[in-house]
Amino acid sequence: MGIMDKRRQERCELTKEEREFIEKLYRTNQESLFNYAIGRLEKSNAEEAVQNVFLDLCRKDKKDDDGKYKIEKVMQYDDPVKWLYKSLKLSISQIIRKKQQLAQLM
């Protein structure tokens, strides 16, 4: 068994409930998240920033200090949209930082 096969095997799949939760969050918030990001980034980078938020939410390859996956915690929040925006701000900052680092290398 290769290392990638082992990692894939160790990951947990999203449950039906988790998938539905994420899909609903995406359908109801994607446009407003994109509009927020486009005010700070170019279109392609804004799309990437929003995708990063949902990718992060879907990841089940590591647990936090409480032994929970991010999706498990966010599903318990009273206001998961607040988490989306907080995560989006971080994603935007990371993209801006990478662009600045690339510009310095040029």
C-alpha positions as CSV (number, residue, x, y, z in Angstrom):
1,M,0.0,0.0,0.0
2,G,1.4,3.4,-1.0
3,I,1.6,6.4,1.3
4,M,-1.2,8.2,-0.6
5,D,-3.5,5.1,-0.3
6,K,-2.8,5.0,3.4
7,R,-3.6,8.7,3.9
8,R,-6.8,8.3,1.9
9,Q,-7.7,5.3,4.0
10,E,-7.1,7.2,7.2
11,R,-9.4,10.1,6.1
12,C,-13.0,10.1,7.1
13,E,-15.7,10.7,4.6
14,L,-18.4,13.4,5.2
15,T,-21.7,12.0,6.5
16,K,-24.9,12.7,4.6
17,E,-25.8,15.3,7.2
18,E,-22.5,17.0,6.9
19,R,-22.7,17.2,3.1
20,E,-26.2,18.6,3.3
21,F,-25.1,21.2,5.8
22,I,-22.2,22.3,3.7
23,E,-24.3,22.4,0.5
24,K,-26.9,24.5,2.2
25,L,-24.2,26.9,3.6
26,Y,-22.7,27.1,0.1
27,R,-26.0,27.7,-1.7
28,T,-27.1,30.4,0.7
29,N,-23.8,32.2,1.2
30,Q,-21.5,31.7,-1.8
31,E,-22.6,34.8,-3.6
32,S,-22.2,37.1,-0.6
33,L,-18.8,35.6,0.3
34,F,-17.7,36.1,-3.2
35,N,-18.9,39.7,-3.2
36,Y,-16.9,40.3,0.0
37,A,-13.8,38.7,-1.4
38,I,-14.0,40.5,-4.8
39,G,-13.8,43.8,-2.9
40,R,-10.3,42.8,-1.8
41,L,-9.0,40.5,-4.5
42,E,-9.1,40.0,-8.3
43,K,-12.0,37.8,-9.5
44,S,-10.0,34.6,-9.9
45,N,-8.4,35.0,-6.5
46,A,-11.7,35.9,-4.9
47,E,-13.1,32.6,-6.3
48,E,-10.1,30.8,-4.9
49,A,-10.6,32.4,-1.5
50,V,-14.2,31.3,-1.3
51,Q,-13.3,27.7,-2.5
52,N,-10.7,27.6,0.2
53,V,-13.3,28.3,2.9
54,F,-15.4,25.3,1.8
55,L,-12.5,23.1,1.2
56,D,-11.3,23.7,4.7
57,L,-14.7,22.9,6.1
58,C,-14.8,19.6,4.2
59,R,-11.4,18.4,5.3
60,K,-11.5,15.5,7.6
61,D,-7.8,14.6,7.7
62,K,-7.0,16.0,11.1
63,K,-8.8,16.7,14.4
64,D,-8.4,19.7,16.6
65,D,-7.3,19.6,20.2
66,D,-10.8,18.7,21.3
67,G,-10.7,15.6,19.0
68,K,-13.3,17.0,16.6
69,Y,-13.2,17.8,12.9
70,K,-13.9,21.3,11.8
71,I,-17.2,20.4,10.3
72,E,-18.4,18.8,13.5
73,K,-17.6,22.0,15.4
74,V,-19.1,24.4,12.8
75,M,-22.3,22.4,12.7
76,Q,-22.8,23.1,16.4
77,Y,-22.3,26.9,16.1
78,D,-25.3,29.2,16.6
79,D,-24.0,31.2,13.7
80,P,-21.9,29.2,11.2
81,V,-22.0,32.1,8.7
82,K,-19.8,34.0,11.1
83,W,-17.3,31.2,10.9
84,L,-17.5,31.4,7.1
85,Y,-16.5,35.1,7.1
86,K,-13.8,34.6,9.6
87,S,-12.3,31.8,7.5
88,L,-12.7,33.9,4.4
89,K,-10.8,36.8,5.9
90,L,-8.0,34.4,6.7
91,S,-8.1,32.9,3.2
92,I,-7.9,36.4,1.7
93,S,-5.0,37.3,3.9
94,Q,-3.1,34.2,2.8
95,I,-3.7,34.9,-0.8
96,I,-2.5,38.5,-0.5
97,R,0.6,37.3,1.5
98,K,1.5,34.8,-1.2
99,K,1.0,37.4,-4.0
100,Q,3.3,39.8,-2.1
101,Q,5.9,37.1,-1.6
102,L,5.8,36.3,-5.3
103,A,6.1,39.9,-6.2
104,Q,9.2,40.2,-4.0
105,L,10.8,37.2,-5.7
106,M,10.3,38.8,-9.1
